[in-house]
Amino acid sequence: MTHAGTDTYVFGYKAVQDMAPAASGVYTIYTSQRWIYVGETGDIRQSLFDHLNTLGACMKRRGPLSYSFELVPAAERVTRQQALIATLVPACNPTAH
């Protein structure tokens, strides 16, 4: 699997609080079998909390989720996100369908 970052964490409040930085970067949300979402943000931790708090139908029906992230400077985030979307074809990104 190719994804943002090399470490994998359970997609839940404790792991986000403990492991996700409040920093610029890209992140992936996925299951053991499918890429679900690729995002870019100025605050990885807050964006992951936002997803947890408003988990959409696309993510809810996927079962146990994991996440990873990669620190990326603001000027490079969108380009990195687009490259990951093109490579991974995540199920829940609006442009991935």
C-alpha positions as a printed Julia matrix, in Angstrom:
97×3 Matrix{Float64}:
   0.0    0.0    0.0
   1.16   3.5   -0.79
  -0.24   6.16   1.49
   0.52   9.31   3.4
   2.94   8.43   6.17
   4.3    5.1    7.23
   2.61   4.71  10.62
  -0.97   3.5   10.91
  -3.33   4.41  13.74
  -6.86   3.39  14.71
  -9.26   6.1   13.55
 -10.69   7.07  16.94
 -10.62  10.03  19.31
  -7.8    8.79  21.55
  -5.42   7.9   18.72
  -6.12  11.21  16.97
  -5.54  13.17  20.18
  -2.36  11.24  21.03
  -0.79  10.8   17.6
  -2.05  13.34  15.07
  -0.19  16.66  15.02
  -1.81  20.08  14.85
   0.3   20.75  11.76
   0.11  21.16   7.98
  -0.13  17.98   5.96
  -2.1   15.32   4.14
  -3.87  12.34   5.66
  -5.51   9.13   4.54
  -8.42   7.25   6.08
  -8.78   3.61   5.08
  -9.82   0.07   5.93
  -7.72  -3.04   5.55
  -9.11  -3.44   2.02
  -9.99   0.0    0.66
  -8.79   3.59   0.6
 -11.62   5.74   1.91
 -10.49   9.37   1.96
  -7.46  11.57   1.29
  -7.45  15.06   2.8
  -5.19  18.06   3.08
  -5.25  20.6    5.89
  -3.41  23.17   7.94
  -4.24  21.17  11.1
  -4.23  17.38  10.72
  -5.57  16.72  14.24
  -8.52  19.11  13.89
  -9.48  17.79  10.46
  -9.47  14.2   11.73
 -11.63  15.25  14.72
 -13.99  16.97  12.27
 -14.32  13.7   10.32
 -14.96  11.75  13.54
 -17.62  14.24  14.64
 -19.45  14.31  11.3
 -18.7   10.87   9.88
 -20.55  10.75   6.58
 -22.53   7.8    5.27
 -19.7    6.82   2.93
 -17.27   6.33   5.82
 -19.82   4.92   8.3
 -20.59   1.85   6.21
 -16.93   0.87   5.75
 -16.27  -0.81   9.1
 -13.15  -0.31  11.23
 -11.09   2.61   9.95
  -7.43   3.52  10.27
  -5.55   6.7    9.41
  -2.08   7.87   8.57
  -0.61  11.27   7.85
   2.37  13.0    6.38
   3.62  16.47   7.26
   3.61  18.61   4.12
   4.25  22.36   3.8
   1.15  24.4    2.97
   2.37  25.26  -0.53
   2.66  21.55  -1.42
  -0.44  20.08   0.26
  -2.94  20.26  -2.6
  -0.47  18.81  -5.1
   0.35  15.93  -2.73
  -3.33  15.31  -2.01
  -4.14  15.21  -5.73
  -1.28  12.78  -6.39
  -2.52  10.47  -3.63
  -6.11  10.64  -4.89
  -4.97   9.76  -8.41
  -2.92   6.82  -7.11
  -5.23   5.47  -4.39
  -8.69   6.31  -5.84
 -10.36   6.63  -2.41
 -14.04   5.7   -2.18
 -15.27   8.83  -0.38
 -13.42  11.71  -2.03
 -15.92  13.6   -4.2
 -13.49  13.75  -7.13
 -12.57  10.05  -6.91
 -15.76   8.7   -8.49
